Amino acid sequence: MRWRPSPFLRDILSTGITSVVTMVSLVVVTGWLASGLGPERFGVYALSRRLVSAVTSFSTVPVGVALARALAIAKDERDRLAYVAAGTLFATVPNLLALAVGAAFADVWGRMFFSDAQYAPVLVATLALVVASAFYTVVFARYRGTGEMWRANLWQLWTLAIAPAVVVAALAHSARVDRIVLFTALGTFTAAIPLAAWLGRAAALDVSWAMIQGRLRELLRYGLPRVPGGLAFGGLLAIGPFLAPFFGDLRQAGFLVAGQSMMRVVEGGTSAFGLVALPRMAALQARQQAEFIRDRVEDIVAMALHLGLFVSGMLLLWTREIVIVWLGPRYLEAVPLIRVLLLAVVPYLEYSLLRSVIDGLEERAVNTGNTFAACGVTGVLSLVFGWVGWGAFGLALAGSLGFVTLGALSVRYLWRELALPGRHLALGPALALNLLLLVALAGVRALVPERVPPTQRLALGLGLGALAFGAYLFALRRARVRWLAEIEARLVGRRVVAR
């Protein structure tokens, strides 16, 4: 067999590698900050990052989705530049207003979000990072929508991996959270360079204001209904950390964000599919290839289930060693909270893989309704668990149940709309294989003496996990799991017929 991956799979592989590198950078940067800042200041930084995620999830992420989809079906370069100009307005104007309001009342917002007015500079720096992220979102969407994923990947590596690592390596021990966030924002602002070039080219090609207004209306029609969904997803991530100082203490906000970061690391290995799939799914829908779409969506559901079961089991088994090596022994208190969040890995992966499929196939903002339901579950349960005295553990459990709700609703929608047959899920074999591997590895782990350093124990866990994953894939292949067969066909260049 020759190695001849299809263009679609090449994009997924390169984007997947980029996502993994980005997640590795996130892990390393988080470890440096946890060590350099200490638990309390690390909690402040964690709240800052969660605020960025919360704001951008409704102010810029819907723009990126709408712009990438529009560029994928644009007629020519002039049309694409009009969309870019419209997307720039859509993404940056609201965030610039938020920065102005935040800077004008920094003490008030600092007290609200960080429980102390002394953190007002952190608030201003955080909002500057939000504005910078809007520029980056437009640049990434331009390359994503035009099929230039390698350029999009380079920008992601610089903006989300290299620049933050350089900043944190230089400033982690300065104990100045505001400077760390501000210099991270300056690195992200470099996205303005290609954006300025495109806007200049739009002017040279006489892209009129009327044309930009028309494209802006199109983006607003598609993107605005998704804005509340972004807000709800940001809230889903932020509820636990922001309530932690009230039901526990500021340190536990950092613990919860660390657990969420570990879940995002899991997502990093599969997010590439969503980035590449949205415009492709829209094209398949336009060509009315309903049966092909149905088969592939069923494969995606099965893949998320199989991979999520394995990864969650391995992470739960080695959580203690991961936390010690990653964050340091001072963060051992975070281990139970992280394990509770890791229980939601499978539904979170289902959502991560299926949200772009849903957006590509459906004009309506289906993900918005699903995310609001999940955010509502998390919000209500967080307050209930907090009032009954469960503290940070209750907040972690509420967040986990919110992700379970989100994943279940995503699967339910596609299952109903596409009438998925469910014949290729292979749930029984996957559960049996994971249970067998987990018991075997837990037995090996129990034999390792406690005096062995955590780094060596984790290295052993990674090695055993890699071997177990290979055995797991081999067993699934022998069981003729369809999604594995489809990937193998694309890797070796066999034609997959769209039925």
C-alpha positions in Angstrom: 0.0 0.0 0.0 1.3 3.5 -0.9 0.9 6.5 1.3 -1.4 8.8 -0.7 -3.7 10.7 1.6 -6.6 12.5 0.0 -6.5 16.3 0.1 -9.3 16.4 2.7 -7.3 14.0 4.9 -4.1 15.9 4.3 -5.7 19.1 5.6 -7.1 17.2 8.6 -3.6 15.7 9.4 -1.8 18.9 9.1 -4.4 20.8 11.1 -4.5 18.0 13.7 -0.7 18.2 14.2 -1.1 22.0 14.5 -3.8 21.5 17.1 -1.8 19.0 19.1 1.2 21.4 19.1 -1.0 24.2 20.3 -2.4 22.1 23.1 1.1 21.0 24.1 2.0 24.7 24.3 -1.0 25.3 26.4 0.0 22.6 28.8 3.6 23.8 29.0 2.6 27.4 29.4 0.0 26.5 32.1 2.7 24.6 34.0 5.2 27.5 33.8 2.5 29.9 35.1 1.4 27.7 37.9 4.9 27.4 39.1 5.9 31.0 38.6 2.8 32.8 39.8 1.7 30.7 42.7 -1.9 29.4 43.3 -3.5 32.8 43.9 -2.1 34.8 41.0 -2.5 31.7 38.8 -6.1 31.9 39.7 -6.3 35.5 38.5 -4.6 34.5 35.3 -7.0 31.6 34.9 -9.9 33.9 35.3 -8.5 36.3 32.7 -8.1 33.5 30.2 -11.6 32.3 31.0 -12.9 35.8 30.4 -11.2 35.9 27.0 -12.8 32.6 26.1 -16.2 33.7 27.3 -16.2 37.0 25.4 -14.7 35.7 22.2 -17.0 32.8 22.1 -19.9 35.1 21.4 -18.2 38.2 19.9 -15.7 36.6 17.5 -16.2 32.9 17.1 -19.6 33.2 15.3 -17.9 35.6 12.9 -15.2 33.1 12.1 -17.7 30.4 11.4 -19.9 32.7 9.2 -16.9 34.2 7.3 -15.3 30.8 6.6 -18.6 29.4 5.3 -19.2 32.5 3.1 -15.7 32.5 1.7 -16.0 28.8 0.7 -18.9 29.7 -1.6 -17.8 33.2 -2.8 -17.7 33.8 -6.5 -14.3 35.5 -7.0 -11.5 37.3 -5.2 -13.3 40.7 -5.2 -16.3 39.0 -3.5 -14.0 37.3 -1.0 -12.3 40.6 -0.1 -15.7 42.2 0.4 -16.5 39.4 2.9 -13.2 40.0 4.6 -13.9 43.7 5.0 -17.4 42.9 6.3 -16.0 40.3 8.7 -13.5 42.7 10.1 -16.2 45.1 11.0 -18.4 42.4 12.4 -15.5 41.1 14.6 -13.7 44.2 15.8 -16.3 46.9 16.3 -18.1 45.3 19.3 -14.8 44.3 20.9 -13.3 47.7 20.6 -16.5 49.1 22.3 -16.0 46.5 25.1 -12.4 47.6 25.5 -13.4 51.3 25.8 -16.1 50.5 28.3 -13.8 48.3 30.3 -11.0 50.8 30.4 -13.4 53.6 31.5 -14.7 51.5 34.5 -11.8 49.3 35.1 -12.1 49.3 38.9 -15.7 48.2 38.8 -15.1 45.4 36.3 -11.9 44.4 38.1 -13.9 44.0 41.3 -16.7 42.1 39.6 -14.6 39.6 37.6 -11.5 39.2 39.9 -13.1 40.0 43.3 -10.7 42.9 43.9 -10.2 46.4 42.2 -6.4 45.9 42.4 -6.7 43.7 39.3 -8.2 46.4 37.1 -5.0 46.4 34.9 -5.5 42.7 34.3 -9.1 43.5 33.2 -7.9 46.1 30.7 -5.1 43.8 29.3 -7.7 41.0 29.0 -10.0 43.1 26.9 -7.0 44.1 24.7 -6.4 40.4 24.1 -10.0 40.0 23.2 -9.6 42.7 20.5 -6.4 41.1 19.2 -8.2 37.8 19.0 -10.8 39.3 16.8 -8.1 40.3 14.2 -6.7 36.7 14.4 -10.1 35.2 13.9 -10.7 37.1 10.6 -7.2 36.1 9.3 -7.8 32.4 10.3 -11.3 32.4 8.7 -9.9 33.9 5.5 -7.4 31.0 5.0 -9.8 28.4 6.3 -12.6 29.5 4.0 -10.4 29.6 0.9 -8.9 26.1 1.5 -5.4 27.4 2.5 -5.3 25.4 5.7 -1.5 25.4 5.8 -1.4 29.2 6.1 -4.2 29.1 8.7 -2.2 26.5 10.6 1.0 28.7 10.6 -1.0 31.6 12.0 -2.4 29.3 14.7 1.0 28.1 15.6 2.4 31.6 16.0 -0.7 33.2 17.7 -1.7 30.4 20.1 1.5 28.4 20.6 4.7 30.2 19.9 4.0 33.8 21.0 2.3 32.9 24.3 5.2 30.5 25.1 7.8 33.2 24.5 5.9 35.7 26.6 5.3 33.3 29.5 8.9 32.0 29.4 10.1 35.6 29.9 7.6 36.8 32.4 6.2 33.9 34.3 8.3 34.6 37.4 7.6 38.4 37.3 4.3 37.9 39.2 2.7 40.6 37.0 -0.4 39.0 35.5 -1.3 42.2 33.6 2.0 42.3 31.8 1.8 38.6 30.8 -1.7 39.1 29.3 -0.8 42.4 27.6 2.3 41.1 25.9 0.3 38.0 24.8 -2.2 40.5 23.2 0.7 42.3 21.4 1.8 39.0 19.9 -1.8 38.3 18.7 -2.1 41.8 17.2 0.4 40.8 14.5 -2.6 39.4 12.7 -3.4 43.0 11.7 -0.5 42.8 9.2 -2.1 40.5 6.6 -5.5 41.9 7.4 -4.3 45.5 6.5 -2.9 44.1 3.2 -6.2 42.5 2.3 -8.2 45.7 3.1 -5.7 47.6 0.9 -6.2 45.2 -1.9 -10.0 45.5 -1.5 -9.6 49.3 -2.0 -7.4 48.8 -5.0 -10.1 46.5 -6.6 -12.8 49.1 -6.0 -14.8 47.0 -3.5 -17.5 49.5 -2.7 -19.0 50.3 0.6 -22.4 49.2 -0.7 -20.9 45.8 -1.5 -19.3 45.5 1.9 -22.7 46.4 3.5 -24.4 43.7 1.5 -21.9 41.1 2.6 -22.1 42.3 6.2 -25.9 41.7 6.2 -25.3 38.2 4.9 -22.8 37.5 7.7 -25.1 39.0 10.3 -28.0 36.8 9.2 -25.9 33.7 9.6 -23.7 34.8 12.5 -26.0 36.8 14.8 -28.3 33.9 15.7 -25.1 32.1 16.8 -23.8 34.9 19.0 -26.0 33.8 22.0 -24.7 30.3 21.5 -21.2 31.5 21.8 -22.1 33.5 24.9 -23.7 30.4 26.4 -20.6 28.2 25.7 -18.4 30.9 27.2 -20.7 30.8 30.2 -20.6 27.1 30.4 -16.8 27.3 30.8 -16.8 30.3 33.0 -19.6 29.6 35.6 -17.5 27.2 37.7 -14.3 29.3 37.9 -16.2 32.6 38.5 -18.3 31.1 41.3 -15.3 29.3 42.9 -14.3 32.4 44.9 -17.8 32.6 46.4 -18.3 28.9 47.2 -14.6 28.1 47.8 -11.6 30.3 47.2 -9.6 31.9 44.4 -7.2 29.0 44.2 -10.0 26.6 43.2 -10.9 28.8 40.2 -7.4 27.9 38.9 -8.0 24.2 39.7 -11.2 24.2 37.7 -9.6 26.0 34.7 -6.8 23.5 34.8 -9.3 20.7 34.5 -11.0 22.4 31.6 -7.6 22.9 30.0 -7.0 19.1 30.2 -10.3 18.6 28.4 -9.2 21.1 25.7 -6.0 19.1 25.2 -8.2 16.1 24.4 -10.1 18.2 22.0 -6.9 19.3 20.3 -6.4 15.9 18.7 -9.8 16.1 17.0 -10.6 19.8 16.5 -8.9 19.6 13.1 -11.9 17.7 11.7 -14.3 20.5 12.6 -12.0 23.2 11.1 -11.8 21.4 7.7 -15.3 19.8 7.7 -17.6 22.8 7.9 -17.2 24.1 4.3 -17.0 20.5 3.0 -20.3 19.6 4.7 -21.9 22.7 3.2 -20.7 21.6 -0.3 -22.0 18.0 0.2 -25.4 19.4 1.3 -25.6 21.6 -1.8 -24.9 18.5 -4.0 -27.7 16.6 -2.1 -25.5 13.7 -1.1 -27.7 12.8 1.8 -26.8 9.1 2.1 -23.0 9.8 2.0 -23.5 12.5 4.7 -25.5 10.1 6.8 -22.8 7.4 6.7 -20.0 9.8 7.5 -21.9 11.4 10.4 -22.5 8.0 11.9 -18.7 7.3 11.6 -18.0 10.6 13.4 -20.3 9.7 16.3 -18.6 6.3 16.5 -15.1 7.7 16.3 -15.7 10.2 19.1 -17.2 7.5 21.3 -14.3 5.0 20.7 -11.5 7.6 21.1 -13.2 9.4 24.0 -13.6 6.2 26.0 -9.9 5.3 25.7 -8.6 8.8 26.4 -10.8 9.4 29.4 -9.8 6.1 30.9 -6.1 6.8 30.5 -6.4 10.3 31.9 -8.4 9.2 34.9 -5.8 6.5 35.6 -2.8 8.9 35.5 -4.4 12.2 36.7 -2.3 12.4 39.9 1.0 12.1 38.0 -0.1 14.5 35.3 -1.0 17.2 37.9 2.3 16.8 39.8 4.4 17.0 36.7 2.3 19.6 35.0 1.4 22.0 37.8 3.5 20.9 40.7 2.7 19.2 44.1 1.0 22.3 45.4 -1.9 21.5 43.1 -2.7 18.0 44.3 -5.9 19.4 45.7 -7.1 19.8 42.1 -6.9 16.1 41.3 -10.5 15.2 42.4 -11.9 18.2 40.5 -10.1 17.3 37.3 -11.2 13.7 37.5 -14.8 14.8 37.8 -14.5 17.0 34.7 -12.8 14.2 32.8 -15.9 12.1 33.2 -17.4 14.3 30.4 -14.6 13.6 27.8 -16.8 11.5 25.6 -19.8 13.9 25.3 -17.4 16.8 25.0 -15.7 15.1 22.0 -19.0 14.4 20.4 -19.9 18.1 20.6 -16.5 19.2 19.4 -16.7 16.9 16.3 -20.3 17.5 15.5 -20.8 21.2 16.0 -19.1 22.1 12.6 -21.1 19.3 11.0 -24.3 20.9 12.3 -23.3 24.4 11.3 -22.3 23.2 7.8 -25.6 21.4 7.2 -28.1 23.7 9.0 -28.8 27.4 8.4 -30.6 27.6 11.8 -28.5 28.1 14.9 -29.1 24.6 16.3 -25.9 24.7 18.4 -27.2 27.8 20.1 -30.2 26.1 21.5 -28.1 23.1 22.6 -25.5 25.3 24.3 -28.1 27.3 26.1 -29.6 24.1 27.5 -26.2 22.9 28.6 -25.3 26.3 30.2 -28.6 26.3 32.0 -28.0 22.8 33.4 -24.5 23.9 34.6 -25.8 27.2 36.1 -28.7 25.8 38.0 -26.7 22.8 39.3 -23.7 25.0 40.3 -25.9 27.2 42.5 -27.7 24.2 44.0 -24.5 22.3 44.7 -22.9 25.4 46.0 -25.8 26.2 48.4 -25.8 22.6 49.8 -22.1 23.0 50.6 -20.4 20.9 48.0 -18.0 23.7 47.1 -15.6 23.3 44.2 -16.4 19.7 43.8 -20.1 20.6 43.2 -19.0 23.2 40.6 -16.8 20.6 38.8 -19.7 18.1 38.8 -22.1 20.7 37.5 -19.7 21.6 34.7 -19.3 18.0 33.8 -23.0 17.4 33.6 -23.3 20.5 31.4 -20.9 19.0 28.9 -22.8 15.7 29.0 -26.0 17.6 28.1 -24.3 19.4 25.3 -22.8 16.3 23.7 -26.1 14.3 24.1 -28.1 17.1 22.4 -25.7 17.3 19.5 -25.9 13.6 18.9 -29.7 13.6 19.3 -30.2 16.3 16.8 -28.2 14.6 14.0 -29.6 11.2 14.9 -33.1 12.5 14.4 -32.5 14.7 11.4 -30.4 12.3 9.4 -32.1 9.1 10.6 -28.8 7.5 11.6 -29.2 3.7 11.6 -26.7 3.1 14.4 -25.4 -0.2 13.0 -21.8 0.9 13.0 -21.3 2.3 16.5 -19.7 -0.9 17.9 -20.5 0.2 21.4 -20.2 -3.3 23.0 -16.7 -4.1 21.6 -15.4 -0.6 22.5 -16.6 -0.8 26.1 -15.2 -4.3 26.5 -11.8 -3.4 25.1 -11.5 -0.3 27.2 -12.5 -2.1 30.4 -10.0 -4.9 29.7 -7.1 -2.4 28.9 -8.0 -0.2 31.9 -7.9 -3.1 34.3 -4.6 -4.4 32.9 -3.0 -0.9 33.1 -4.3 -0.3 36.6 -2.7 -3.6 37.7 0.6 -2.5 36.2 0.3 0.9 37.9 -0.3 -0.7 41.2 2.9 -2.6 41.0 5.0 0.6 40.5 6.6 1.5 43.9 5.5 4.9 45.3 9.2 5.9 45.7 9.5 6.1 41.9 9.4 9.8 40.9 6.2 11.2 39.3 8.0 12.1 36.1 9.1 8.5 35.6 5.7 7.1 36.6 4.1 9.4 34.0 6.6 8.4 31.3 5.7 4.8 32.1 2.1 5.7 31.7 2.6 7.4 28.4 4.5 4.5 27.1 2.0 1.9 28.2 -0.8 4.1 26.9 0.8 4.3 23.5 1.1 0.5 23.4 -2.5 0.1 24.6 -3.8 2.5 22.0 -2.1 0.6 19.2 -3.6 -2.6 20.5 -7.0 -0.9 20.8 -6.9 0.3 17.2 -5.8 -3.1 16.0 -8.7 -4.8 17.8 -11.2 -2.3 16.4 -9.8 -2.9 12.9 -10.2 -6.6 13.4 -13.7 -6.0 14.4 -14.2 -4.1 11.1 -15.2 -0.8 12.6 -16.2 1.3 9.6 -14.6 4.7 10.5 -11.2 3.1 10.7 -11.7 1.4 7.3 -12.7 4.8 5.9 -9.6 6.5 7.2 -7.3 3.7 6.0 -8.9 4.0 2.5 -8.1 7.7 2.4 -4.6 7.3 3.7 -3.6 4.9 0.9 -5.4 6.8 -1.9 -8.3 4.4 -2.5 -11.3 6.1 -3.9 -14.3 6.4 -1.5 -17.4 6.5 -3.5 -20.0 9.0 -2.5 -23.2 7.0 -2.5 
